[in-house]
Amino acid sequence: MLKKLVAELVGTFILVFFAVGSAVGGINVLGPVGVALAFGLVLLALVYAIGPVSGCHVNPAVTLGALIARRIPVSEAVGYWGAQFLGGIAGGALLKLMTSSFGKVVDQTGGLGTDSYGKHISEGGAFVLEIVLTFLLVFVVLMATEKAAAVGFAGVAIGLSLTVIHLVGIPLDGTSVNPARALGPALFEGGAPLGQVWLFILAPLVGGVLAAGTNILLRSESKALEPELKAEA
């Protein structure tokens, strides 16, 4: 269990520091497409690196989906949430250190890569957007890791889905789909981002619940069809 918690903490730290860091230190050069690719590629790498240890949730919404889908017990989920939030906070702290204590590192996002609503999308719109985007991520994670899924390709599917999610979400609200990723930078940026962070924590959790419910429905339907398919064969 300790190895799993360390993997989740380190994995979430890496996701926040490197992926959010790509926006903080390079969005003016990379643009939204480059940042979206950074998120997708970092998660793809993490799936193969720590997936065998903890399943590579690195996201409280994914853990909630796994819990509802009965992939993990409650005690393990609670431990994962603690590790993920600590990892996100550590990532946010290092980003803040980089932009405040090393003179030439400029925060190109103007907000430490935090999520926000109001400028390009309303509060209600951001809430719905985060639910839908997180639904896609958690749904892909759960379906790609089913026993019937193609072996060895889960990381590719999950990484590509996160890339697409950020291509859609970055221009609108910055894209959370991960409460730990949202909270870490917001704690150190403060102000309006910290005041709005509740949305980027709550909405992804709702999306994770909906994705888990859909996974259970599709899984039960596939099992129900098995006897008929065998009979036809």
Rosetta blueprint (number, residue, H / E / L):
1 M L
2 L H
3 K H
4 K H
5 L H
6 V H
7 A H
8 E H
9 L H
10 V H
11 G H
12 T H
13 F H
14 I H
15 L H
16 V H
17 F H
18 F H
19 A H
20 V H
21 G H
22 S H
23 A H
24 V H
25 G H
26 G H
27 I H
28 N H
29 V H
30 L H
31 G H
32 P H
33 V H
34 G H
35 V H
36 A H
37 L H
38 A H
39 F H
40 G H
41 L H
42 V H
43 L H
44 L H
45 A H
46 L H
47 V H
48 Y H
49 A H
50 I H
51 G H
52 P H
53 V H
54 S H
55 G L
56 C L
57 H L
58 V L
59 N L
60 P H
61 A H
62 V H
63 T H
64 L H
65 G H
66 A H
67 L H
68 I H
69 A L
70 R L
71 R L
72 I L
73 P L
74 V H
75 S H
76 E H
77 A H
78 V H
79 G H
80 Y H
81 W H
82 G H
83 A H
84 Q H
85 F H
86 L H
87 G H
88 G H
89 I H
90 A H
91 G H
92 G H
93 A H
94 L H
95 L H
96 K H
97 L H
98 M H
99 T H
100 S H
101 S H
102 F L
103 G L
104 K L
105 V L
106 V L
107 D L
108 Q L
109 T L
110 G L
111 G L
112 L L
113 G L
114 T L
115 D L
116 S L
117 Y L
118 G L
119 K L
120 H L
121 I L
122 S L
123 E H
124 G H
125 G H
126 A H
127 F H
128 V H
129 L H
130 E H
131 I H
132 V H
133 L H
134 T H
135 F H
136 L H
137 L H
138 V H
139 F H
140 V H
141 V H
142 L H
143 M H
144 A H
145 T L
146 E L
147 K L
148 A L
149 A L
150 A L
151 V L
152 G L
153 F L
154 A H
155 G H
156 V H
157 A H
158 I H
159 G H
160 L H
161 S H
162 L H
163 T H
164 V H
165 I H
166 H H
167 L H
168 V H
169 G H
170 I H
171 P H
172 L H
173 D H
174 G L
175 T L
176 S L
177 V L
178 N L
179 P H
180 A H
181 R H
182 A H
183 L H
184 G H
185 P H
186 A H
187 L H
188 F H
189 E H
190 G L
191 G H
192 A H
193 P H
194 L H
195 G H
196 Q H
197 V H
198 W H
199 L H
200 F H
201 I H
202 L H
203 A H
204 P H
205 L H
206 V H
207 G H
208 G H
209 V H
210 L H
211 A H
212 A H
213 G H
214 T H
215 N H
216 I H
217 L H
218 L H
219 R H
220 S H
221 E H
222 S H
223 K H
224 A H
225 L H
226 E H
227 P H
228 E H
229 L H
230 K H
231 A H
232 E H
233 A L
